[in-house]
């Protein structure tokens, strides 16, 4: 259960992972090969994909195709959607979202919201997403920290923050 959204060079994601018995906080956004990658779906297959994507010198890894995942890969050049079939689909939209909260996020972005606000809304209205929302820019030097605790630290040092 996840919401990952992309718009205007920024990818945002919720932080909840769960199984049948419990919920916990996790990381869903990563950097690799000059891109930001958002992972949704089966955690094991997602992380196998991430390792493979970072270093594609090896052949496609063994994975359980019965457990699906999606990876939204954003770079300055393009936006791609990858699945367990390891075939990228180029997304040519101004904004995009994946995961169980994608419909809420897409509706927000259709109304003009940024990716962070769209995921924040999904955390309130989609059952499978939970704050804190984390966001990364496709340009690391432009990363804006959204978590309140980190925002306070950075504001003291004079860095740009969305919430302070």
Buried (B, 14 or more C-beta within 10 A) or exposed (E): BBBBBBBEBBBBBBBBBEEEEEEEEBEBBBEBEEBBBBBBBBBEBBEBBBEBBEEEEEEEEEBEEEEBBBBBBBBEEEBBBBBBEBEBEEBEEEBBBBBBBBBBBBBBBEEEBBBBBBBBBBBEBBEBBBBBBBBBBBEEEEBBBBBBEBBEEBBEEEBEBBEE
